[in-house]
Amino acid sequence: MVYVFLANGFEEIEALTPVDVLRRGGVEVVTVGVGSKTIIGSHNIAVEADIIDSQLTDLDGTEAIVLPGGMPGTLNLEACQTVQEAIRYCDEKGIMIGAICAAPSILGHAGLLMNRHAVCFPSFERELTGYLPTDEYVCRDGHIITAKGMGVSLDFGLALLAAVRNSSVSDKVRTSVQCR
């Protein structure tokens, strides 16, 4: 199971592209609305989440969590106790954590990027305390995958798919969607 957290002000493409890619790869994905099932994205697109955060009470069987960026979505994710608990749980168990655009700042504030290679939207780099910069657009270091922004959402989704399944499954989806 992969949980993708949605909070008001999230970047729609950064959230929904990984959902699509993971589902194409046969992964069970649940979208989790912070505070509501209907979440409004940063471009005023309403998305109906599968569950609300208060319904996420058991993380056993979690393969990954995904934190899309967007503003104020990132701030709203960071303020959510359920999101913070999921991040701690995944980090302690070595379960994949994906964060894109502004959302890696949440991991930086939690101290999870210390001495790890990571990327984010450039104006948020100062929030990644102790991280190791890289020129990559999508970066995996251990159980954490980070990405720069909306323009690499497909590559981010494919990296997540490779991490929770394998590169063969990810390559099949890449080919099927005509991605270089």
Secondary structure, DSSP 4 states (H G I P E B T S, - for coil): -EEEEE-TT--HHHHHHHHHHHHHTT--EEEEESSSSEEE-TTS-EEE-SEEGGG----TT--EEEE---TTHHHHHHT-HHHHHHHHHHHHHT-EEEEETTTHHHHHHTTTTTTSB----GGGGGGSTT-B--S-SEEEETTEEEE--GGGHHHHHHHHHHHHS-HHHHHHHHHHTT--
